[in-house]
Amino acid sequence: MTTKREFDFILRNGRVYDGAGNPWRNADVGLKGKRISRIGPLSASSANRVIDCTGLVVCPGFIDMHSHSDLMIFSEPEASAKVMQGVTTEVLGQDGQSVAPIKDKDKSNWRRHLSGLLGDPEVEWTWNAFDEYLSALEKARPTTNLVSLVPHGSLRLWVMGMENRKPTDGEMKKMARLLRESLEAGAAGMSTGLIYPPCPYADVNELAEFCKVLRKHGKFFVVHIRSEDAELMESLDEMVEVARLSGAPVHISHLKVAGKPQYGRAGELLERIDAARAEGLEITFDQHPYTAGSTMLFALLPQWLQEGGSDKMLERLTSAEIRQQIMEEMASRTSTSGIGLTDIIVSSVKSEKNKYLEGKNLFEVAEAMDRPFVDAVCDLLVEEDLNVSMIIFLSDEADVKTILKHPAGTICTDGLLGGKPHPRAYGTFPRVLGRYCRDENVLDLAEAIRKITSAGAQRLGLADRGLLKEGFCADVVAFNPKTIIDTSTYENPRLFPTGIEHVFINGKHVASSGKQIGAKTGKILRIP
């Protein structure tokens, strides 16, 4: 006769951090089904498995507030890069650049356009509406929980194509209706990326109109601002004005100070956020803890080159006259930003022919291809059909630390997953907990855990996640505070961190002692 156990798992004698910023307490945590059943002394209770957590921190699962797993999750549903650093929930649909809603006639061009950001795995795009995309994610059975935003670029593409102009009143109403339908299907909010066409063609009034729809649905606006370097302050002020006009919460993606002339301005940036919040405007942000960013290589090119979509961009890239214009504009930008060819690394290409270029900076790429750097960049983009990603060193460590201390911030990987990726895809959260908490004392551990758990859940509207609390979903991490650290590097990025001892997603044990032991445990979280 089988004895019925009270719990599925008991995590015994850990230092329990609840995720709300409170000090730790010694306690046992009992998991049953998909929920946290009890927290307290459970020495007299039975479980199918008891895990000794002496010396370990037990806390809620980590929330990646800016993820680019939108397509790769179909081909890699185990999500090992995220699971092994303690991530239990990812937020998709970022930068206004994602895959739904989408018309059939636009799929081929848009797929090419997104390939340098989201990759291009062999996945059939079976969806059109946003709701259909979420259903496709459910069928993929991912390991992590997934939340998604509605991408601004997709709304414009559906109604206006890639045209660089203001919408008519009728077009604005159509986009607003499409946004409402997507929000009602469970989107957490809307995103834009004001450096990625067609998003930059929008002005403050257009963005404010979208945000009025978001406010009515109790959801938020996520934005990659127009400039993170020379016009950083003006770009932040623009988003404050959007919040002021609409009353909607505004969340800044991967907040940073970019470009050497701007180094040291993080304090001024945060003062503006504090002033907006003092005015009653709900401004928050996320951040990755690195001095380098990562995106698609063609983002380096002038925006006018990208007008009209991928086919027209590729056609322009073959023109000698246009290449001369590109060289002049990039030289001007380099002089104002202080970012040179050696600061930009090719991280991913599609073809085997050019794999040897992954990990090389643009100076080395030009040497390897034996041509001037502008010709090398343009030729590479043409040969790869735009599917090229980059890593770009653009920030100062002191500014990273200053931003990390601010209470309105959350944490993200912003990790592209192809080729030789940015190490943040594998190491972000252990880097915060190991380097910036334990080693450098930039953050108190309770505050760091709050930023990577309940702060994100609160921003997303996840009512039963982000806290270690009885009745909440059993997304739980146990880590060793003495050994947790990222091991991924720019030279060797695909390395799992150390110190993550156990990960549970919806009550299922998916990682143990540095090894992934479970998969397909996640849920598509539709936000009401």
N, C-alpha and C positions, 0 to 999 in steps of 0.2 A: 504494500500500500504506500503510495507517494504522499509525503507530508507537504501540505500546502504552506509555502513560505509567505511571510508578511510583506516582504519586499523582493523586487528583482535584484537590486543592488543596494548595498550599504557602503558608503564611502566613510571609513572609520577614522576618527581622530585627526581630521585635517584642520588647518587654519582657515576658517570659513570667512570669505569676504562676500558680502551680499550684493555688491555691485552698485550700491547707492552712495558709496563714499564713506560708509561707517567703518570704524576699526574692526579688525578681525576678532573672531572668538573661536575657541576650540569647540567643535561639535561634530556629530555624525550627520550624514545626509542620506536619507532613504529614498530610492527611486522605485516607482511602481508604474508599469505601463509607460505612457508618454509624459508622466508628470513627476514633479518633485513632491513626494508624499509627506515626508516629515523631516524636520531639522531639529536636532537636539541629542540628548543621550539615548542611544539605541543599543546599548550593550546587551539588553535582555531580549532584543528582537532578532528574528531570523531572516535570512535572505538567500536567494539562489547563489549569490556570490558576494562575499565580503572583501573589500579592497582596503588594505592598510594604507592610509594617507598620512601617516605620521611624518612630519617635516614638509608636507606638501601644502600649497595653497589650493583651496577648492573655491571656485568662483563660477559665475555664469559664463556661457560660451561667448566668444568674441564676435563682434559684428563688423564686417568689412563694409564701410559706408560708401565705397566707390570701387566697384569691381567691373571688369570687362570680360566676364565669363559668358556673355550673352549667347555665343555660338559654340565656344569650346566645351561648354557643359554637355552638349549633345554627344560629342565624340569622346569626352573624358568625364563621364558622370561621377566617377570616384572622387574628383576634385582634391587630389592628394596634396597639391601645393597649399591649399587653404586648410584642409582638415589637420594636417600635420603641424600647423602653427596655431591651432586652437580655434580657427574660424568655424562657426556653426551657422552663420547667416551672411549672405552676400546681397548687395544692392546693385542691380543691373540697370540698363537703360540710361547710361550716363552721357554727359557732354552733348546732349541733343543728337547723339549718333548711335542709333540702335536699329532694330530690325522689324519693328511693328509700331503702328499699322503700316502696311505696304501694299500697293497695287501690283498685280501680276506684271504689268508692262514695265514697272520700275525695278523689278527684282535684280536683273542682271547688272545694270549700271550701279545700283545702290550697293549691291554685294561687293563689287569691285571697289567702290568708294570706301567702304568700311574695312576692307581686308587688312590694311596696315594697322588698324586699331583692334579689331575683334578676331583677326585671323580669318581663314576661309576653309574650314574643315568640310569634308564631303557630307554635308547635311542638306537634305531637301527642305526648302522653305515652303512648307505646306500651308502656311497661314497667310491671312490678309489682315484681319482685325486684331487688335491688341489682345482681346479675350482669347482668340484662337492661338496666339503665340504662347500665352500662359498655359493653355491646355496642352500644347506641344511640349512645353517644359515638364508638365506633370507626367506625360507619357515617357519622357526620358529618365524619370526616376533618379534625380540627382541626389548626391550624398548630403550636401549642404541645403539649408533652407534658402529660398530665393525670394527676394522682393524686387519689383521692377518699377521704374519710372517711365513716363511717357516721353519719348524724345521729340523735342521741338523740330528737329530736322525732318522727321517723318511726317509731322503735321503739315509743314510747308510743302514737302515733296508731294504729298497726296493732293493738295489743293492748288499749289502754285508752281510745282516743278522746282527747278533750280534758278528761277528768275530773281535778279537783284533789284527788287523794288518793294514798295509798301503794298500790303494787301488792300484790296477794295473792301468796302463795308461787307459786301456779300461773302467775300473770301474769308474775312475775319470771322464771320458767323459760322461758316463751314468748319473752320479749324477749331473754333470754340466747341462746336457740337461734337467733333471727333475727339477732342480732349475729354469732354464730359462722358462720352461713351466709354472711353478707356479708363477713366477714374472709377466709373460705376462697375467696371469689370474687375477692379481690385488694384489698380495702380496706386502707389504710395504718394505720387506727386508727379511733377513734370521737370525735365531737365533741358538745359540749353548749353551749347558750347560756342561762345561768341568769337571763336577763331576758326570754326569749322563750318564752311558753307553747307546749307544755305542759312544757317543760324545768324551770322553776322549782319545779314541784310535787314534784320529786325531793329526797330528803334524802341525807345523807352515806352512809348504808348502801346505798341503791339505787345510787348512783354507784360505791361501792366494789365492789359485786357485778359491775357491768359491767366494772370495771377488772381484776377477777380473771380474767375471760375474756380481756381484752386481754393480760394478763401471760402467760397460757398460750400465746398465739399470738405472743408476742414483739413486740407492737404497743403503741401509745401512746394516751393520752387527751388531747384538746384541749378547752380550756374557756374560754368567755367567762364570767368570774366574776360572782357575784351583784351586786356593787357595785364601781364603780371610783372612788367618791367618799367619802361619809361613812363607809361600812363597808368600805373598801378592805382594811385590814389583816385584819379578821375574815374577809373573803371569800378572801383568799390563804391564811389559816390553815386554812380549810375544805378547800381543795384539797391542802394539805400533809397534812392528816389522811387524805384519800382515798388519797394516795400511801402513807401509812404503813400503812393498813389493808389495802391491796391489793398493794403491791409493784410496781405498774405505774408507768411513766414518765408524768408529768403535764406538759403543755405549755400555758402560759397564752397565750391569744390577745390580740393588740394591747395589750400591757402598757402601762399609763399611770396617771397620777395625775390625776383629774378633779375639777373644782370648785375655786373660788378658795380656800375655807378649807383645802384639802388641799395647795395649792401648796408645793413645797419638801420633800415627804415621799418623793421617789424614793429617796434614800439609805437611808431606813429600810425601804422596801419591798424593796430589793435585799439589805439585810442579812438579812432574813427568808428570802429565797431562798437566800442563801449558807449560812445556818444549816441549812436543810433539806438542802442538798446535802452539807454537812459530816456530817450524820447518815446519809448514804448514800441519800437520796431523790433520784431523778432528776427535778429540776424545771428546765424550760427555758421559753422564751417567744419570741414574735415581737413586732414593733413596726413601726408606720409612722412616718416622720419628720415629723409634722405636729402642730400644736396643736389641730386640729379633727378630729372623728370624723364618721362618716356611717352612717346606717341607715334603717330605715323609720320614718315619722313617727309611726305609732301606738305606737311604743316609748316615747314621751313619756307615754302614758296609764297610769293605774293598772292593775296586773296583774289585779285583780278584774274590770275591764271586759272583759278579753280571754277570760275563762273561757267554755268551751263552744263556742269557734270563731268563725269570721268572721261567720256569719249573726246570731248572738246579739250580737256586738259592734256590728255595724251597727244592729241594732234598738235597743240601749241608747244609741247615739250620738244618736238622735233625741229622747230624753227630756229635757225641760227640767230636771227634778229631778236627773237624773244629770249633766247638764252643770254644774249648780251644784256638785255634789260634785267633779267633775273640776277646776273652777276653784279650789276650796278646797285640794285636794290639790296641784295644780300650783303654787299660790302658796306653800304650805308648802315644797315641794321647792326652789323658786327661792330662798327665803330661806336655806336651808341650803347650797345649791350655789353661789350667786352667779351662776348662769347665767340670763340674761334673754331676753326676746323677740328682741332685736336680735342675740343670739348664735346663733340658730337660723334656718337658711336652707332654704327649699323648693328641692330640687335637681331633682326629677323628678315629673311627673304623667303620667297616661295620656292624658287627653282633650286635644283641640285647644282646647277652650273655656277651659281653665285654664292653658294653656302660658304665658300672660303672667305667671303667678305664679312661674315658675321663676327662681331667682336673687334673689328677694325674701326678707327676713327676716320673722319672724312679725308684727312690728309693722306692717311695710309690707303684708303679706298682709291683716291685719285692716282696715287703712285702705282697701286696694284693694277689698275685699269689702264695706266699709261696715257692719261689725258687730263686736261685742266679740271679742277674740282666741279665746276658748274656742269661741264659736259658729263663728268662721271656721275653726278647726282641725277641729271636728266636721263642719261642712258640707262642707268640702273632702274629708275622708275618705269621707263618704257619697257625694258626687258622683263621686269617683274609684274607688269600690268598693275602698277601702283602698290602692290603688296610688299611694302618695305616698312619696317618699324625702326625707331631710333631711341637711343638714350642720350640725354643732353644735360651736361653739368652746368647749372645756372644759379645756384643759391649758395648762401654762406651758412656755415654750421651754427654760428651765433644766432642768426635769425630763426633757424629751425628750432633751436631750444627756446627762444623767446615765445614763439607761437605755440609751442607744445605746452607751455605753462598755463595758457589761457583757458578758463573754465567753459567757454562756449564752444570749444573744439572737440571733435571726435577724431577717430583714426581710420585710415583706409590704406589699402594696398595700391590702388590705381594700377594694378599689375597687368601688363600685356603678357600673354602666355606662350607665344610662339618663339622658335629659334633659340637664341641665347638671351633670355629675358633680363629685365631689370631685377636685381636681387630682392626687391621689395615684394615681388610676387610670392616669394618663399619665406621671407624673414621679417616682415613688418612688425608683427605683434610681439614676438620674442625680443626684437630689437628695442621696442619701447620698454618692455618689462625688465630686460637684462641690462642693456647699455644705459638707458636714460633714467631708470629708477634705481636699480641696485648699484651700478658702477659710478654714475655721474650725479646722482641725487637731484636730477632736474625735476622729477615728480615724486611725490609720496605714492607708495604702492596702492593705497586705497583709492586715491584720486585717479591714478592711471587705469585701474580696473574699472572705475566708474566711466571713464572716457571711452573705453573699448567695449562696454556692455550696456548699461542702462541709459547712458546719454544717447546712444544711437537708437535704442529701442523707443525711447521717448520721442525723438525726432521723427521716427518712422510711423509712430502710432501703433506699436506692437504692445497690446495690452497685457499679455501674459508671457513675455520674454524679457530678457535683459537683467533680471534680478534672480538671486537665489532665494526663493520664497515658496513656501508650501502652496501647492495648487498651480504653480507656474509650470510651463513646459520644461522638460528635463534636458535642456541644452546646458551642459556642464563641462568644465575643464578643470583638471588637477595638474598643477605644474610645480616644479622644484624651484623655489625662488633663489637658491644658491647657484644653480647651474643653467637656468634658462638664458639662452642667447641665440641670436641668428648666426648661421655659419655661411650663408650664401654670400657670394662676392660678385663683383662685376666680371671677373675672369672666370668664375665657376659658380653661376647663379643657381643651378638646380640642386641645391643641397638643403636638406631639411634641418630645422633648428634642433638644438638640444634642450632638454628640460621639460618638454611637454610630455607628461606621463600618461594621462588618460583624457579622452574626449568622448563625450556622449552627445548624441543628437536625437532629440525626441525620444529619449530614454534608451536608445540603442548604443552599445559600446562600439565605437568606430575606430579608436586608436588606443594602443596600450604599449607602454615602455618603448616609445619611439618607432612603433610599427602600426600601419593601418590594418585593422582587422575586420572592418565592416564597411558597407557601402549602401547606397540607395535608401538612405534613411531620412532624407530631407523632405520638406513640404514646400509647395508654392504658396507663399503667404499673400493672399488677396486681402488688401486693406479695406475694410468697410467705410 
